[in-house]
Amino acid sequence: MLEWTIILNIVQTIVAAMIIWYWQRRQTKKEAIVARRAEIRKEESLLSLEMNMANAKLTYAVAKAYKKGELNGELDEGINAYKEAKDKYLKFLNEQASESLNRKH
């Protein structure tokens, strides 16, 4: 009878350890997914901010050129800033789309 009690206690301990291990493994995977999503949101926010700043720079340059009645170097800077920001944002979107497609297969 004592042997069965010891065996039962060992089995219960092993089962409990396996349940805890499985639960921790699942939590670790969920935490990694949440961390990755936060990283993606941060990157998207920074790129969006860069696009807004480039847009503001271009708008300011256009307004200044219109006011002076002549084109200026600021307009070229604004256009270049917009193109760079747009290219970075499109690259980010393409990477996210590619990552999404790879996860589905």
C-alpha positions in Angstrom: 0.0 0.0 0.0 2.8 2.4 0.9 4.5 1.6 -2.5 1.4 2.6 -4.4 1.2 5.9 -2.5 4.8 6.7 -3.4 4.2 5.7 -7.0 1.0 7.8 -7.1 2.8 10.8 -5.6 5.6 10.5 -8.2 3.1 10.2 -11.0 1.2 13.3 -9.7 4.5 15.3 -9.5 5.5 14.3 -13.0 2.1 15.2 -14.4 2.0 18.5 -12.6 5.5 19.3 -13.8 4.5 18.5 -17.4 1.4 20.7 -17.2 3.5 23.6 -15.8 6.2 23.1 -18.5 3.6 23.1 -21.3 1.8 26.2 -19.9 5.2 28.1 -19.6 6.1 27.1 -23.1 2.8 28.4 -24.4 3.2 31.7 -22.5 6.7 32.2 -23.8 5.4 31.8 -27.4 2.6 34.3 -26.7 5.0 36.7 -25.2 7.3 36.5 -28.2 4.3 37.2 -30.5 3.2 40.2 -28.5 6.7 41.5 -28.4 7.1 41.2 -32.2 3.7 42.9 -32.8 4.8 45.8 -30.5 8.1 46.0 -32.5 6.2 46.2 -35.8 3.8 48.9 -34.4 6.8 50.9 -33.2 8.5 50.7 -36.6 5.3 51.6 -38.4 4.7 54.6 -36.1 8.2 55.9 -36.7 7.9 55.5 -40.5 4.5 57.2 -40.3 6.0 60.1 -38.4 8.8 60.3 -40.9 6.2 60.5 -43.7 4.3 63.3 -41.9 7.5 65.3 -41.4 8.5 64.9 -45.0 5.0 66.0 -46.0 5.2 69.0 -43.8 8.7 69.9 -45.2 7.4 69.6 -48.7 4.3 71.7 -47.9 6.4 74.4 -46.3 8.7 74.5 -49.3 5.8 74.8 -51.7 4.3 77.6 -49.6 7.6 79.4 -49.4 8.2 79.1 -53.2 4.7 80.3 -53.9 5.1 83.3 -51.6 8.4 84.2 -53.3 7.1 83.5 -56.7 10.1 81.3 -57.6 11.2 77.8 -57.0 13.9 77.2 -54.4 16.3 74.5 -53.1 13.9 73.8 -50.2 11.4 72.4 -52.7 14.0 69.9 -53.9 14.8 69.0 -50.3 11.1 68.4 -49.5 10.7 66.3 -52.6 13.7 64.2 -51.7 12.6 63.8 -48.1 9.2 62.7 -49.3 10.6 60.1 -51.7 12.9 58.7 -49.1 10.2 58.4 -46.5 7.8 56.9 -49.1 10.4 54.3 -50.2 11.1 53.3 -46.6 7.4 53.0 -45.8 6.7 50.9 -49.0 9.7 48.6 -48.1 8.2 48.1 -44.6 4.8 47.3 -46.1 6.3 44.8 -48.5 8.2 43.1 -45.7 5.1 42.8 -43.6 3.1 41.4 -46.5 5.9 38.9 -47.3 6.1 37.9 -43.6 2.3 37.4 -43.5 2.3 35.3 -46.6 5.2 33.1 -45.3 3.3 32.5 -42.0 0.3 31.2 -43.9 2.3 28.5 -45.7 
